[in-house]
Amino acid sequence: MFFCKPVPVSIPRALRKGASEGFAVAEELEWGKEGYEQVVARLASEPVDWCLAADCCYIDQEGASPSTPHFVRTCALLCGPTTRCLVCFELRSSEVQRVFVEEASKAFNKVERLPPHSLPKPCQVEHILLYELSGSKLKT
């Protein structure tokens, strides 16, 4: 998962849908590492509209998904009441999906898998999972 320094975003006027300007922030995070929550708190000190994560959930050699709880906690701490968090990962193990959904359900009010048919045609891949999380239970 990455967040970084403010970067201007150039969006064609026709696609802005009312937005006049914006920026993205990205910074490398290592969730679970000592002190990571302080970095997350600094990043979330201003409202976050979107939190995007791809391929951040994995399975280790023992068949467990040890970093997933820390990853979900990181997402929840970044998200405010109106933040939309999109998490995408390849289904390599049903255990990763189970742990992700279990942990996300504890940390968010809404955990929804977006069905492939609702996505643009090039993104309609059955083994790629896309979840929308919102309503962090860890922030007020």
Secondary structure, DSSP 4 states (H G I P E B T S, - for coil): -B--S-EE----GGG-TT----EE---B--TTSTTHHHHHHHHTTS--SEEEEES-----TTS--TTHHHHHHHHHHH--TT-EEEEEEE-S-HHHHHHHHHHHHHHEEEEEEPPGGGS-GGG--TTEEEEEEEEESS--
